[in-house]
C-alpha cells in the first residue's frame, strides 16, 4: 500500500514529521524577523488584515509562500537523492507537497472570510440601530470583497479536486503494478483478484476523500489555533469553570478531545466487524460463483449456512452501531450548543460585538471541526481500516511472514475441501 508509492515509508513519514516540526518552530520563532529582513514584514500590532483578494498578496503571506517553497525544496531534494531509483517520487514527494500547499491556501480563504466577517457584521449591526448610520455603498463594497474571496475559493477547490483525482489514481496504479509483479506469491490468498482490483480501488477512493480532509484539518489547526488564542482576550468568565486564560483555545481542544475519545471508545469493535463482514460476504459470493460452473457446489445446505453467517455478522454490527450512534448523535447535538453556552456570560457583559461573535464562532467551529476529524468520519475510517486489514495479507505474503489467522483458517478450509473432492468416487 505504501511501499509501492512512497520511498521507504517509515523513514519518509518520520522525517516528514520531524521536518514539519522544525519548519513550524522556525516559522513561529524567527520567521517574522526573517520576513522583515527581506522586506516582507508581518502586520503591525493592531493593524487590520487586508480585505478581499488583497489578503492573499499581503507581505506576510507572500513571505510564507516563499518560506514553504524553500523548505519543501530542501526536503524534496534530499529524498530525490535518497530514493533516486523509486519510480513514483515525483508524485509521492512533489505531489504531496503541492497537496499540502493547496490545503493551506484553502484554509487561507477561510481566514480571509473570517477577517471579512468582523467589519461586515459590525457594519451590519450599526445599520440596524437606525437609518443613516451606514450607506448602501459601504455594504456593497463589503460584498465585493466577499465575492473576490469566493472567486479565489472556487478556483482553488477546482484545482484541489482535479489534482487529487490524478494523485490518488497514480497511487492506485503504483499499488496495482506492485501487486501484479508479485502475483505468483499472492494468487493463493482468499479473494486475491478482488483485493487487487476492488480493494485497491476502494482504498484509493477513500484515501482521496479522507486524505484531503485530514490535510485540511491539520492546516486549519495550524492557522486557526493562534487566531483563537488571540480572540480569547475578549472572553469573560466561563460558566461553571470561571476565569480561564485563553479559554476559547483550551475549551476547543478539550471539547474536541473528549468527543474523539468518546467515539473511539464506542466504536472500537467496528473495524474488526466490518472486516469480518467482507469475509463472510466474499465466502458467500465465491460459493455462488463456483455453483455457476459446478452442479455439486452451491447446494442449499451450504448456501444456507454461508448466508446465515452473513446474517449473524450483520445483526452483530447493527447492535454495535446502535450504541455507537447513541454516542455520536448525542455528542453532535451537544456540540451545536456548546459555544453558545460558554459565550453567554461574555454576551451578557457586552464584551463583544456582532462582528467579533461571528469571528469567534467561525474560528471555534474550524478548530473543533478539525479536531473532530475522527468523530465526523469514523464510519469511513472503519471501512478504510477493514480494507487495510485485507491488504495486509498481501504484505504478509510478499514479506514471507505468517498470514493473518483468518487467512490461515481459509487456506486450511480450502485444503480440506480439496482433499474431500479428490477422494470423491
C-alpha positions in Angstrom: 0.0 0.0 0.0 2.7 2.5 0.9 6.0 0.9 -0.3 4.7 0.9 -3.8 4.2 4.7 -3.9 6.3 6.3 -1.2 10.1 5.7 -0.8 11.0 3.9 2.4 7.6 4.8 4.0 8.6 4.6 7.7 11.7 6.7 7.2 9.9 9.1 4.8 7.0 9.9 7.0 9.1 10.0 10.2 11.4 12.5 8.5 8.4 14.4 7.2 7.0 14.8 10.7 10.4 15.9 12.1 11.0 18.4 9.3 7.5 19.8 9.6 8.0 20.4 13.3 11.3 22.2 12.6 9.6 24.3 9.9 6.8 25.4 12.3 9.3 26.1 15.2 11.4 28.3 12.9 8.3 30.0 11.5 6.8 30.9 14.8 10.1 31.9 16.5 12.3 33.8 13.9 10.0 33.6 10.8 8.6 37.1 11.2 12.1 38.6 11.6 13.4 36.7 8.6 10.5 38.0 6.5 11.1 41.6 7.7 14.7 41.3 6.8 13.8 40.7 3.1 11.1 43.4 3.0 8.1 41.1 3.8 7.2 42.0 7.4 4.2 40.8 9.3 1.2 43.0 10.1 2.0 45.6 12.8 0.2 45.2 16.2 -3.4 46.4 15.9 -3.2 46.6 12.0 -6.2 45.1 10.3 -5.6 42.4 7.7 -6.4 43.4 4.1 -9.9 42.5 2.9 -10.7 40.7 -0.3 -8.2 39.3 -2.8 -5.5 41.7 -1.4 -5.2 39.4 1.6 -3.6 36.6 -0.4 -0.9 39.0 -1.6 -0.1 40.7 1.7 3.6 40.8 2.6 3.4 38.2 5.4 1.5 35.8 3.1 4.0 36.3 0.3 6.8 35.5 2.7 5.1 32.3 3.8 4.8 31.1 0.2 8.5 31.7 -0.3 9.3 30.1 3.1 7.2 27.0 2.2 8.9 26.6 -1.2 12.4 26.8 0.3 11.7 24.1 3.0 10.0 21.8 0.5 12.8 22.1 -2.0 15.3 21.1 0.7 13.2 18.1 1.9 12.2 17.0 -1.5 15.7 17.4 -3.0 17.2 15.3 -0.3 14.6 12.5 -0.8 15.1 12.6 -4.6 18.7 11.8 -4.0 18.0 9.1 -1.4 15.3 7.4 -3.5 16.6 8.1 -7.0 15.5 4.7 -8.2 12.0 4.8 -7.0 9.6 5.3 -9.9 7.0 7.3 -8.1 9.0 10.0 -6.3 7.7 12.9 -8.5 4.1 12.2 -7.4 4.8 11.0 -3.8 7.2 13.8 -2.9 6.3 16.9 -5.1 2.7 15.9 -5.5 2.2 15.5 -1.7 3.9 18.9 -1.2 1.6 20.5 -3.7 -1.5 19.0 -1.9 -0.3 20.4 1.4 0.2 23.8 -0.1 -3.2 24.0 -1.8 -4.7 22.7 1.5 -3.1 25.6 3.3 -4.3 28.0 0.6 -7.8 26.7 1.0 -7.6 27.4 4.8 -6.3 30.9 4.0 -9.6 31.5 2.1 -11.5 30.7 5.3 -9.2 33.1 7.2 -9.9 35.8 4.6 -13.6 35.3 5.1 -13.2 35.3 8.9 -11.3 38.6 8.6 -14.2 40.0 6.5 -16.9 38.9 8.9 -15.7 41.2 11.7 -16.0 44.6 9.9 -19.0 43.5 7.8 -21.2 42.3 10.7 -20.1 45.3 12.8 -21.3 47.5 9.9 -24.4 45.4 9.7 -25.1 45.8 13.4 -24.6 49.5 13.1 -27.0 49.7 10.2 -29.7 48.0 12.3 -29.5 50.7 15.0 -31.1 53.3 12.9 -31.4 54.9 9.4 -28.5 56.7 8.0 -25.8 55.1 10.2 -24.3 53.3 7.2 -24.6 53.8 3.5 -25.6 51.2 0.9 -22.2 51.9 -0.8 -20.4 50.7 2.3 -22.4 47.5 2.4 -21.9 46.9 -1.4 -18.2 47.4 -1.1 -18.1 44.7 1.6 -20.0 42.3 -0.7 -17.4 42.9 -3.4 -14.7 41.9 -1.0 -16.6 38.7 -0.2 -17.1 37.9 -3.9 -13.4 38.3 -4.5 -12.6 35.8 -1.8 -15.3 33.4 -3.1 -13.8 33.5 -6.6 -10.4 32.5 -5.2 -12.0 29.7 -3.2 -13.8 28.3 -6.3 -10.6 28.2 -8.3 -8.6 26.6 -5.5 -11.3 24.0 -4.9 -11.4 23.0 -8.6 -7.6 22.7 -8.7 -7.7 20.6 -5.5 -10.3 18.2 -6.8 -8.6 17.8 -10.2 -5.1 17.3 -8.8 -6.3 15.0 -6.0 -8.1 12.7 -8.5 -4.9 12.3 -10.5 -2.7 11.9 -7.4 -4.8 9.1 -5.9 -5.1 7.3 -9.2 -1.3 7.3 -9.5 -1.2 5.8 -6.0 -3.7 3.1 -7.1 -1.6 2.4 -10.3 1.5 2.0 -8.1 -0.3 -0.5 -5.9 -1.7 -2.4 -8.8 1.7 -2.6 -10.6 3.4 -3.7 -7.4 0.9 -6.4 -6.5 0.8 -7.8 -10.1 4.6 -8.0 -10.2 4.3 -10.4 -7.3 1.1 -12.2 -8.4 2.6 -15.8 -8.1 3.1 -15.2 -4.4 -0.3 -13.7 -3.9 -2.7 -15.7 -6.0 -3.3 -18.3 -3.3 -4.7 -15.8 -0.9 -8.5 -15.7 -0.5 -10.1 -13.2 -2.8 -6.8 -12.2 -4.3 -8.3 -10.9 -7.5 -10.9 -8.9 -5.5 -8.1 -7.4 -3.3 -6.1 -6.3 -6.3 -9.0 -4.8 -8.2 -11.7 -3.8 -5.8 -9.8 -3.2 -2.6 -7.1 -1.0 -4.2 -9.9 1.0 -5.9 -11.8 1.4 -2.7 -8.6 2.3 -0.8 -7.8 4.9 -3.4 -11.3 6.4 -3.3 -11.5 6.6 0.5 -8.0 8.0 0.8 -8.9 10.6 -1.8 -11.7 11.9 0.5 -10.2 11.3 3.9 -6.7 12.4 2.9 -7.7 15.8 1.6 -9.9 16.4 4.7 -7.1 15.3 7.0 -4.6 17.6 5.5 -7.1 20.5 5.5 -7.8 19.7 9.2 -4.1 19.9 10.1 -3.7 23.2 8.1 -6.8 24.6 9.8 -5.3 23.9 13.2 -2.0 25.5 12.3 -3.8 28.6 11.1 -6.8 29.0 13.3 -5.4 27.9 16.7 -3.2 31.1 17.0 -6.3 33.1 15.9 -8.5 31.5 18.5 -5.8 32.1 21.1 -5.8 35.8 20.3 -9.7 36.1 20.2 -9.8 34.6 23.8 -8.8 38.0 25.1 -12.4 39.2 24.6 -13.9 36.4 26.8 -15.5 36.9 30.2 -15.7 34.1 32.8 -16.6 30.6 31.5 -19.8 29.1 33.1 -19.0 26.6 35.9 -15.2 26.9 35.4 -14.8 30.6 36.0 -11.9 32.6 34.6 -9.6 30.6 32.3 -6.7 32.3 30.4 -7.1 31.8 26.6 -10.3 30.0 27.4 -11.5 29.6 23.8 -8.3 27.9 22.8 -8.3 25.4 25.6 -12.0 24.7 25.6 -11.9 24.0 21.8 -9.1 21.5 22.3 -10.7 19.9 25.4 -14.2 19.5 24.0 -12.8 18.0 20.7 -10.5 15.5 22.5 -13.5 14.5 24.7 -15.6 13.8 21.6 -12.8 11.9 19.8 -12.1 9.7 22.8 -15.8 9.0 23.3 -16.3 7.9 19.7 -13.1 5.9 19.6 -14.2 4.0 22.7 -17.7 3.5 21.5 -16.6 2.2 18.0 -13.5 0.2 19.0 -15.0 -3.1 17.8 -16.4 -1.8 14.5 -13.4 -2.2 12.2 -13.0 -5.9 13.1 -16.7 -6.5 12.5 -16.5 -4.7 9.1 -13.5 -6.8 8.1 -15.3 -10.0 9.1 -18.3 -8.8 7.2 -16.3 -8.5 4.0 -15.0 -12.1 4.6 -18.4 -13.7 5.1 -19.8 -11.8 2.1 -16.8 -12.9 0.0 -17.3 -16.6 1.1 -21.0 -16.5 0.2 -20.3 -14.9 -3.2 -17.5 -17.3 -4.0 -19.7 -20.3 -3.4 -22.3 -18.9 -5.7 -19.7 -18.3 -8.4 -18.5 -21.9 -8.1 -22.1 -23.0 -8.4 -22.4 -21.4 -11.8 -19.9 -24.0 -13.3 -20.2 -26.9 -10.9 -23.5 -28.5 -10.1 -22.1 -30.0 -7.0 -21.4 -26.6 -5.5 -23.8 -24.0 -4.0 -26.0 -26.7 -2.6 -28.9 -25.4 -0.5 -27.4 -26.6 2.8 -24.1 -25.0 2.1 -25.6 -21.7 0.8 -28.0 -21.6 3.8 -25.0 -21.9 6.2 -23.0 -19.3 4.4 -25.9 -16.8 4.3 -26.6 -17.5 8.0 -23.0 -16.3 8.7 -23.8 -13.1 6.8 -26.9 -12.6 8.7 -25.2 -13.2 12.1 -22.4 -10.7 11.3 -24.8 -8.0 10.1 -27.0 -8.3 13.2 -23.9 -8.1 15.4 -22.8 -5.0 13.5 -26.3 -3.4 13.9 -26.1 -3.9 17.7 -22.6 -2.3 18.0 -23.6 0.5 15.7 -26.6 1.2 17.9 -24.6 2.3 21.0 -22.0 3.9 18.7 -24.8 6.1 17.2 -26.1 7.0 20.6 -22.6 8.4 21.4 -22.2 10.0 18.0 -25.6 11.7 17.7 -25.6 12.7 21.4 -22.2 14.4 21.1 -23.2 16.1 17.9 -26.3 17.5 19.5 -24.4 18.9 22.4 -21.7 20.2 20.1 -24.2 22.5 18.4 -24.9 24.5 21.6 -21.5 24.2 23.4 -20.1 27.5 22.1 -23.3 29.4 22.8 -23.3 28.1 26.4 -19.7 29.2 27.1 -20.3 32.6 25.4 -23.4 33.6 27.5 -21.5 35.5 30.2 -19.5 37.3 27.6 -22.5 38.4 25.6 -24.4 39.4 28.8 -21.4 41.6 29.8 -21.4 43.3 26.4 -17.7 42.5 25.8 -18.1 41.5 22.1 -19.8 43.0 19.0 -21.7 41.1 16.4 -18.7 41.1 14.2 -16.5 39.6 17.0 -19.1 37.0 17.7 -19.0 35.9 14.0 -15.3 35.7 14.1 -15.2 33.7 17.3 -17.9 31.4 16.1 -16.1 30.7 12.8 -12.7 30.2 14.3 -14.1 28.0 17.1 -16.0 25.9 14.6 -13.0 25.5 12.3 -10.8 24.3 15.2 -13.3 21.9 16.7 -14.3 20.5 13.3 -10.6 19.8 12.6 -10.1 18.2 16.0 -13.3 16.1 15.5 -11.9 14.5 12.3 -12.3 11.1 13.9 -15.9 11.9 15.1 -17.0 13.2 11.7 -15.5 10.4 9.5 -15.5 7.4 11.9 -17.7 5.2 9.7 -15.5 5.9 6.6 -12.3 5.3 8.7 -13.8 1.9 9.8 -14.3 0.9 6.2 -10.7 2.0 5.4 -9.3 0.0 8.3 -11.2 -3.1 7.1 -9.6 -2.7 3.6 -6.3 -2.2 5.2 -6.7 -5.5 7.1 -7.4 -7.3 3.9 -4.5 -5.8 2.0 -2.2 -6.6 5.0 -2.5 -10.3 4.0 -0.7 -9.3 0.7 2.0 -7.6 2.7 2.5 -10.7 4.8 2.8 -13.0 1.7 5.2 -10.6 0.0 7.5 -10.4 3.1 7.2 -14.2 3.7 5.6 -13.6 7.0 2.8 -15.7 8.6 -0.6 -14.8 7.2 -3.3 -13.3 9.5 -5.1 -16.0 11.4 -8.3 -15.6 9.4 -6.4 -16.2 6.1 -4.8 -19.3 7.6 -8.1 -20.7 8.5 -9.3 -20.0 5.0 -6.4 -21.9 3.4 -6.9 -24.8 5.8 -10.6 -25.0 4.9 -9.7 -24.9 1.1 -7.2 -27.6 1.6 -9.7 -29.8 3.4 -12.3 -29.2 0.7 -9.7 -30.1 -2.0 -8.9 -33.3 -0.2 -12.5 -34.3 0.0 -13.0 -33.6 -3.7 -10.0 -35.7 -4.6 -11.3 -38.6 -2.6 -14.8 -38.5 -4.2 -15.6 -41.6 -6.2 
